[in-house]
Amino acid sequence: MKSIDEHIKKDQSEIEAARASGDQAKLRHLTDELHSLEEYKEHNPADKHDPTSLELYCDANPDADECRVYDD
């Protein structure tokens, strides 16, 4: 994806398809991903790129060891 908005739209359409086919595992995964994307967009309104899974995780868990940034 080129932007977070495209990713959100794609997830929304895939959620509908998963709901229609009864694929509960995919539905849960996509719903969680969509929630993370929407939170990221809310916390970073000026950032339009499609965030990686690490960026989504660090946005939700800024104090996690994986998300620490050290200055030289």
ABEGO torsion letter per residue (X at the ends): XABAAAAAAAAAAAAAAAAAAGBAAAAAAAAAAAAAAAAAAAABAABABBBBAAAAAAAABAABAAABBBBX
